[in-house]
Amino acid sequence: MKIATFNVNGVNGRLPVLLRWLEETRPDVVCLQELKAPQEKFPRKEIEAAGYGAVWHGQKSWNGVAILARGAEPVETRRGLPGDPDDTHSRYIEAAVSGVLVGCLYLPNGNPAPGPKFDFKLRWFERLSRYAADLCALDVPVILAGDYNVMPTDLDVYKPERWRDDALFRPEVKAAYQKLVAQGWTDALRHLHPEERIYTFWKYFRNAFARDAGLRIDHILLNPFIANRLRGAGVDRHVRGWENASDHAPTFIEIA
C-alpha cells in the first residue's frame, strides 16, 4: 500500500501536474494540502476520471485539504480539529481507507514570528497534539500526513543558520513537533533515512530547486499499530521540476 502527501499549492491551477503524477505513480491513498479552492470548485470529476474517490474540505483562496483513494471512496470520520469552535480554517480532514485511518493536515505557517500568526500556529499545534494522543493509542492503523510547516532538525533544512528566526524553525515549533512524535509516532522518512539530507520543498526564487536549497516540512507519521509494517519512504523529487509545478514534491511511504 502506497500512501503519499502532496501540497499542491492550488489544486485547479496545478491539476495537470497532479493528474500526471497520479497516473505515473498510482498511489493508493493521497493527502492533498493547500487546495486554494472553495468546496464547490474541487475538481471531483477529473479526480474520479483518474480512478480516485475523494473527500475534501475546501476554502476560498486559502488552505484546503483532501484525501484521495484509488478505486475506493474514503469514509470521512472528521472535518476540522477539536478544541476551537471559532477556527474556520480548512486544515484537517480524516477518513478511513482500506482499514487505515488517515489524517490529512496543513499546519499554519506562522510567519512573521513572533506575532499573532505565530501564536495561532502554536495553539493549532497544541490542539493537534491533544487529538493525536488519542489517535496514537488506537488499536487500528493510523497515519497523520501533511504539510507540518516545521523542519524538525538541522538535517531538514539547507543552511539552518539562515532560518533560526523563521516560524518553521523556531525552538518552540521544533519542540512541539518532538512532543507530538514522543507520543509514540514514527516519522517514516527519517526512520528509514536517519542521516540523509532529504527535502520536500524548494522556494521558487534564487534557483533553489537546482541548487537543492530545500526544506523537509512534509511529514508522514505512523502510530505503533502500523509502524512495523513500514517498508519504504521517499520523495518524488522529480515532480518539483515539472512545468508549473508546486513548490512541494510528493512524499510517500510504502506499507506491507
N, C-alpha and C positions, 0 to 999 in steps of 0.2 A: 504494500500500500504506500503510495507516494503522496505526501501532503506538503503543500507549499504555501508561502505567504508572499504577497506582492503588493507593494504600494504603487498603484498605477498612475497616481498624480493626474487624475481626470479620466474616468472610465470611458466617456464618449470620445474625447479628443485622442485618447491612446487606444481606442478599440481595435484598430488593425494590428497593433503590437500585441495586445492581449490575445486576440484570436490566433495570431501566428504562433505565439508561444504555446497556447493550449494545444494546437494541432501538432506542434513539434514534440512536446514533452509528455502530453496526455497525463497530467497528474490526476489522482483520484479525488483529492479534495484541495480546494484553493481558498485561502483567506485574502480578500482584497481590502485595501485601505485607500483613503483619500479619493473616494468616488467623485466628489465635487459635483453631485447631481441630486436634484430632488427625487423623492420616491418614485414619482410617475415617469421620470426620464431615464431610469435604469434600462440598459439595452437588453431586456429579457429575451426578446425574440432571437436576437443574434447569439446570445449565450446558449439558448436552448438548441438552436441550429447547430452549434458546435458540439452538442451532446451533453450539456450540463444543466442540471436543475440548480436553482438558486434561491436564497433568502437574502434580503438586503435591508439596510437601514440608511436611507438617503438623507441628504440635507443640501439645501440650495447653496451653491457656490463653495461650500467648505465641507471638510470632514467626510463622513460616509464610509460604511463598512459592509462587506458582503461575504457570504460563504457559498462556494460552488461545489457541486458533487457530480462526478462523471457518471452518467447513466442512472442517476438517482435523484430524489427530491430530499434535500436536507429538512429535518424536522426541527423547526425553531423552538428553542427552550428558554431563551431570554433575550431581551432587547434593552440595552442600557444597563449600567451598573447600579446596584442598590446603594442607598446611603445619602442621596441628594436629589430630592424630588424637583429641585429647581434647575438641575443640569439638563439643558436642552441640546447638548452636543451629541451628534451621532457617532459614537466612538466605540461601541461594544455591541456585538451580536454573537449569539451562541446557538449551536444546533447539534443534533445527533446525526451522525452519518456512519452507516455500516457498523454500528456498535461502539463508535468512538464519539465522545463528547468533545466538540471543538469550539473553543472560544476565540473569536477574532477581535483584535483590539487595535486602536490607534491612539496612543498616549499623547497628551498635549506636548507641544514643542517647548513652551515655557519661556522663550526669549521675549523681551530682554529680562535678564536676571541681574540683581533682584528686582522684584516688581510684582504687580497683581497677576500677570500671566504665569510667572514662576510659582507663586503661591498656589494658584489653581492647579498647576501641574503636580505639585507635591500632595495636595488634597486628593486629586484624582488617583494618584499612585497609591495613597493610603487606602482609599476605597477598594482599589483593585486588589491590594494585598489582603484585606479583610475577607473579601469574597473568595479570592484564590485559595485561602487556607481551607475553606470548606471543600472546594473542588479537589484540592490535592489529596485530601483524606478519603475520597470516594473509592469504593471497590469496583471501579469501572475505568477504562482507559480515558484519560483527559489530556487534551493538548491546548495550550494557550499560545497562539501565534499572532504575530503582527509587527507593526512598527512601534517599538517601545520608546523611540527618541531618547535612547541612552547608550553611551559607549561604556560598558562595564569596567574596562581596564585600559591601560596604556596600549596594550596589544591591539585594541579595537579601533585605533584612531591614528591617522597619519599625522606625524609631528604633534604629539599630545601637548607639548608646551604652548602651542597656539590656541588651545581650546580650554584652558583651565577655568576661565570665567564664563564659558558658554553654558546655557541651561541644560544641554545634553551631556555635560561632562563635570558639572559641579559636584563636590563631595556629597551633598545632600541627595542628589539624584542617584549617584552610584551606590550610596548606602541603601537607598530604597530598593534598588534592584537586587542587591545582595540579600537584603532582608526577605524579599519575595522568594528568591531561589532557595534560601535557607529553610523554607518550609518543607522542602523535600523535592523540589522541582529539579529536573535535569536540563541544562542549557545544551540542546542537542549538538549544535555545531561546535561549540567549544569543547564538549565532552569528547567528541571524536577527533578534533584537531586542536589539542591543548596548547600547542606552541606556534601554530601557524597564523600568519597575519592575513586575515580574510576580511574583505569589505563587502557591504551590501548597498552602499550609497556613495555617489560621487556628484559633487556640485556641477552645474552646467558651465561655470566660467573657469578661466585660467587653465583650460585644458586638463581639468582634474582627472577625468577618466583615463586619458592617455598616459598621464603621469602616475596613475594609480594612487592618487591622493584622496583616499576614501575613508569611510567610517563604517563600522558594523553596528547598525542600530535596529535591524530587523531580526527578531529572535523567535525561536520555537522552543517552548518549554514543555516537558513531559512529566506527568505525575508518576509516582513509583510503580503504579499498576502496569504502566506501559513502557517504562524506561528500558527495561531489559530486552525489549523487542526492537530497539533501535539498531538498524543495520547500516545506515548511510546518512550523510548530511552534506550539503554543499550549496553553492550559489551558481545560478545560471548567469554568470557574469557577462557572457557574450550579448545577452539581450540589451544590456545598457548601451551597447554600441550600435544598435539598430536606429534607423531613421525615425525621428520624432519619438524617441524612447523616453520613458520615465527616468528620473534621476536615481531611482532604486532599481536593483536587479532582483529577480525572484530568488527566494531562499527556500530550500526544500529539505525534507527528510524522507527516509525510506524505512518502513516498519514491517517486520516479519508478520 
